[in-house]
């Protein structure tokens, strides 16, 4: 079998002033849905594995950050592209008012440090087009993305 040579895939992260893509009508009101990707630094695949292992080992700490980030769902993937480069993909759904990662604790500081030594700086942002979930899941996503100050009297947002 003959090996094919592919041109390197360019990494073109969104700038700091990128406002984000428009949210499709199928995304619950008050929520953002993002799929981002970043190219790993050459030879840093084992650092990526260590990063994900750290997050798994500290899973309960990760869970504890979700409420203040108004984060409903996060998922991270790894893919080797045809040119041989490795890319990480990160999916998240969060409330519009999410502050994102708040590195004022040891977990999130470690998270940022792994990012700096593992991937190129920044993210490419893929365009969201459609969201579908059963009503119970959709309601849970909406609740997770709602700031505590928006809760109705007597309503619990955990």
KAHUJO-V747033 format. One line per field, one symbol per residue. ss: DSSP state (H for helix, E for strand, - for the rest). phi: phi as a letter, one per 40 degrees, with the letter a starting at -180 (. if undefined). Layout:
ss=???
phi=???
This chain:
ss=------------------------------EEEEEEEEEE----HHHHHHHHHHHHH-HHHHHHHHHHH-EEEEEEEEEE-----EEEEEEEEEE----------HHHHHHHHHHHHHE----EEE--------HHHHHHHHHH---HHH--------
phi=.cccbbcdccbbcccccccgcdcccccddgbbbbbbbacccdgbcccccccccccccbdcccdcccdccfccababbbaccdcgcbbbbbbabacdcdcgcbcbadccccdcccdccbbccgacbcccbabaaddccdcccccccccdccccdgcbbb
